[in-house]
Amino acid sequence: MPDFKLPDLGEGVAEAEIDQWHVAEGDTIAEDQALVDVITDKASAEIPSPFAGVVSKIHYGTGDIAPVGAVLVSIDAARDQDAADVPARASVEVPEPRSGTARDAGEVKATPSVRRLARSLGVQLHGLAGSGPGGRILRADVEAQVSSPSPPPTATRAVEHRVPLRGVRRAVASRMSEAHRMVPPVTHVEECDVTDLENTRKRFSEDSSGAPRLTFLPFIVEAVAVALEQYPALNASLDEEASEIVFHDRYNIGIAVDTPDGLVVPVIRSAGLKSVLELASDIERLAKGARAGTLPLGELQGSTFTVTSPGAFGGLMATPIVLYPQAAILGVHKAGDRPVVRDDQVVIRRMMNLSVTFDHRILDGMAAAKFILKVIEKLEHPKPPS
């Protein structure tokens, strides 16, 4: 029986981190039984076994990085009695814990995303009472441990603690380091008057029921798609090996989402073909899935441009890092009331700064400036959403 190798997990994914094994050496497993959870720089995924047998050797431990094509686990053919004891499974399941299993993964009932959250917060799952079905530990159970008052520090308590750089945080760190090495960034900033946009958004929210939640972001994504059509250099990437600039014929807009596991960037596909309400629906669905850790890998791949919008935490101005190999990223900053001059009068308007950070190898400052002014033009003259 052949060794089981790490499969191709999608476009641009060359390696994966071993997050959690569902089996131990010596286990008899069924076809399609869950083998291992892995984390890439795109998403987390559960990998099932393509055949039944006995696990003879696990080649990578939890936290190790395995390249695509590397042997993850060796599986021998099951003995006749073992094969008879293995039930057929139509779908992937996580086996119930078994007595005598040495793996910690079998001693606690919790999903991979909850385990990652616990590790990031330093919460021990062993002995923690779960409030979910069958005693399963939920995200709220882990967060409750963090919010519980801690005992006062003592003279013998360490003054610092360390946690492994793992999972999504390690993937983010790797991508940011690559971007910093590869991209010579320049940031251009402009003010945007969003007074009319705020009024339009509020009127629609008051008059509509059952519609998706309407924030500034779907209007911004719509404006970005329009501006990218006029200034295609910002919707491009650099193929250094071929010494070519690749101009993309699609407007797939990544939206940065803050999750308990780190920054995730799901993708709105064909954004230029969608209305504001369709964009709002996509954003709501993608953000919810990103925070729950349930998005399939395909929802996190193929972006050609990125928008990062921290909302009220956006500050006055920041310089987002370009997600290499993309050409640019738009930063949306905090909106607030400011005194401005209109028709020779000082008035109070709702203002927001927008920044575009771009790869200076692919485009110059003039194209970036014209792009962001086009985005602002669309936002300052909003149409009722449809």
N, C-alpha and C positions, 0 to 999 in steps of 0.2 A: 504494500500500500504506500503511495507516495507521501512525502512530507507535505504538511500544509504551510503554504507561503503567504506572506502578507499580500493581499490582492491590490490591484490598482484601485485607489479610492477616489479618483476623479482628477480633473484637469489641474495640473500644477502641483499635485500632492506627491512628494518624493519620499516621505517618511511619516511615521506615526509613533506616538508615545503609548506604551502599554499602560492602560489606566487600571484595569481590574481583570483578573482571570476568574472565570466561572467554573473551572475544572482544576483538578490536581493530578499529578502523575500517578498512574495506576487506576484512574477512574475509567469506567466503561461508559461510553457516550453514544448517543443516537445521532443519526443524520439530522441536520438542521438544528441541533441543540446549540445553545449559546456557548461559544468558546471564550471570547475575550472582548472587553470594551477597549477601544483605542481612541486617541485624541490626535487630530491633525491641526494644522493652522487654519483649517476651514470649519471643522465641526468635530463632534464625537460620534462614534458609530459602534454598534454591536455586531460582531462578526460571528456567524454560525459555522458549524462544522459541515463540510460538504459530504461527509461519509461517517458511518458508524465504526466503532472500534474501541481500542484501549489506548489511553494517553500514555506513551512510553517516555517522552521527554519534552519538557517545556524549555525553549531555548532563550527566551527573554523574560526578565522579571518585571514586576511592577515599577514603573518609572523609567524603564529603559527605552531608548529610541531605536526603532527597527526600520530599515529602509524597505521600500516596496520591493517585493520579490524575495525578501529574506525568509528563511524557514522559521516560523513561529513555534510550531509544535510538531512532534513526530507521533503518528497514530498507527498502531499495529492493528492487524485484523483481530477481531474479537474471537475468543474461543466459542465453540458452538453453544455452550450453556449461557455464556455472557450475551451472545447475540440474541438468544431466545428471550433473555430477560430485558432486553432494550425495547421499549415500546416505540412504534412508529409515531412520528410527530409531523403534523402538517404545518406547524408554524414554530417560530423560534420561542423557546421558553427558557427561563432561568431556573436551573434545578433547585429543589428545596435543599436546605442544609442537611448534611449527613453526619452522624456521629463518627468521631475519629478523623474527620477531615482536618488537615493541618492548615488549610488556607483560611485566613481571617475573613475572606469574602463570603464564606458560607455561614458565618456565625451571626451575621447582622442582616436584617431585612431593610434594604434601602436601595433606591435607584442610583445609577452612576452620578447623576447631577447632584443628588443630595450628599453622596460620599465626597465629591469634589468640594462642595460648599463646606462640609465639615472639616476637611483638611485645610482649606484656606483660612478657616476661622479658628483652627486649633481645637476643635471639639472632638472628643473621643466618643465613638458610636457604641462601643462595647458597654453594656450595662444601661444604656439610655433607653427608657421606655418609649416606644413608638405609639402615636395616637392614630395611626392609619389602620386599615383592615389587616387582621392577623398580626397586629403588633408592628406593622411596617413603620419605619421612621420617616417622617415627613420633613420638608424644608422648615416648617414652622417649629418643629421640635428642636431642630438644630439652632435656629435663631433664638429660641427661648433660652437656650443655655448661655448664649452670648449676652443676652439682656439681663440675666440674673446677676444680682450683686456679687462681686468677687470679694474674698476675704482681704483684709488690709495687708499691705506688704510688710514683710518682716526683714530683719537684718540678714537672714540667711537666704532670702529669695534672690534669684538671679536678676540682674538689672537689664537683661536683654533676652530675647528669644529668637530662634531662627526657624523658618519653615522652608521646605524644599521649593525651588522654582520649578513648578510642574504644571502640566495640563494646559489650559487655555492661556494662563499667564506666561508660561514659557514660550508658547507659540507666538503670542503677541510680542514678547521681548525679541524673539528671533526675527520677526517681520520688521519691527521697528529698527533693529540694528542693521538689517539689510538695506532698508530705505535710507538710513542715515549715511551708509557707506556709498550707495549708488547715486543718490539724487542730489544735485546742487540746487537747493530750494530758494525761492524768492517768494515773499508774501506781499500782496497788494490789498489794501483795506479801503473800504468806502462806507459812508453812512447811508442808511436806507430809512425813509419815512414810512412807517407801517401803520399810521393812524387809520387810513381808509381800509387797509387790509384787516385791521383788528375789528373795525366796525362791520365790515362785510362778514367776517367770520362769526361775530356775535349774533348778527341778524339771522344768519342761516341756522345757527345752533338753537336759537329761540323758536324759530318757525318750523323746524323739522324734527320729527320723531322717528326713531328707528334707523336713522342714517348713521354712518360711521362717525366717530369723534373727529371733529374738524379742528386741527391746529394750524399753525403757520406752515408746518413741514410739507403737506401735499401741495400747497401753493408754490413753495420754494422748489420742490422737485419738478413741477410743471414748468416753472420759469427757467430752471437749469436746462431742461430738455430743449426748450426753444432756443436758448442762448448757445447750446452746444451745436445745434444745427448751423448757426451762423458762424461759429468760431470752432471748427472741427479739430484744431490743434489741441484743444483741451480734452478732447475725447479720443486721445491717441495714446500710443505707448511706443517705447523705443526698443527695437530689436538690435541689440548691440552686436551680436554675432554676425548679422547680415548687414550692419550699418544702414538700417532702414527705419524710418518712422512709419508705424502702422496706424492708419486712420480707420477707426472702427465704424461700421455702417449700422450699428445698433446703439441705443441709448439705454444701457443697463446701469441704473443708478444704485450704488451701495449706500445704505443708511447705517451709520454707526449706532449701535445699541449697547448701553451699559447693562451688563447682567451680573448676577452674583459670581459667575465664573470668570468674568473679565469682559473685554470689549469684543463684540461680535458684529459682523457687517453683513447682514442679509441683503439680497439684491432684488430691486424692483425691475422686472424685465420689460423692455419695450416701453419705457416711461413716456416717450413722446407720442404714443398712440392712445394714452389713457386720459380720462377726464380727472378733474380734481377729486371728485367723489370716489372714483375707482382707485386713484392713488391713495386716498385716505384709507380705504378699505384694505389695500395691500399693506400699507404701513402698519395699521393696527394688527393685522394677522401676523406679519413678520416679526414685529416687536414682541408680541405675546409669545410666539413660538421660540424666539431667541432666548427670552428670559426663562422659559420653561425647559429649555434644552431639547426641544422636540423637532426642530427643523431638520429636514433631510439635507444631505450634503449638497444637492443640486441647488438649494435655495441660497447657498453661500458662495457660489462660484460665478465667474463670468462678468463681474462688474467692470465697467469702462470708466467710471467717474464716481467719486464718493462725496457724500454730504455728511458732515458731522454737526449735530445740533444738540448741545447739552441743555438747552432751554434756560431756565432761571439760573443754572450754574455755569452759563457760558461766559460770564465776565464781560468786560468791555471789549477785549480783543485777545486773540491767541494766534499761534502759528501751528496749525495742525500739520502732521507729518504726511507727506504724500505716500499713498499705499502703492509702492513699487510693484509692477512696472507702469502703473497709471501715470498720466501726465499732470494731474492736478486734483485738488480737494478743496471743497468749499466749507468754510467755517461759519456757522450761524451763531451769533452771540446774543447776549441778554437784551431784551427790549425794555425800554423804560422811558418815562416822561422827561423831556429835556427842553430847555429854552432854545429856540431857533429863530432865525429871521425869515419872515415871509412877507413879501410886499412892503418892505421897509419897516415892518413891525416885528417886535419880539413876541413870539407866541409859544405856547407849550404844545409840543407834538410828541407822538409815540415814535421813538427812534431806536434803531438797531444797527449795529455794525456787522458788516459782512467782510470776510477775508477769503482770498483765494491764494493758496500756496501752490506753486507750480514748478515743474522740472525745467530749469532754464536751458537745458540741452535741447528740449523739444520746441519750446516757444519763447517768445520775448515778452517783456512787460507790457507792450502796447496791446497785444492780443488779449492778455489777461485783464487789462484795464477795460477794454471794450466789452469783453465777456461779462464782467461783473456789473458794468453799467447797464447792459441789456437785461440782466437778472433783476436789477433794481427797477428798471422801467416797468417790467411786468408786475412786480410786487406793489409799486406805488400806484398802479392803475388797475386794480383787481376787477375781474368780472365775477358776477354771482356764480357760485359753484354749480356744476351740472354733472 
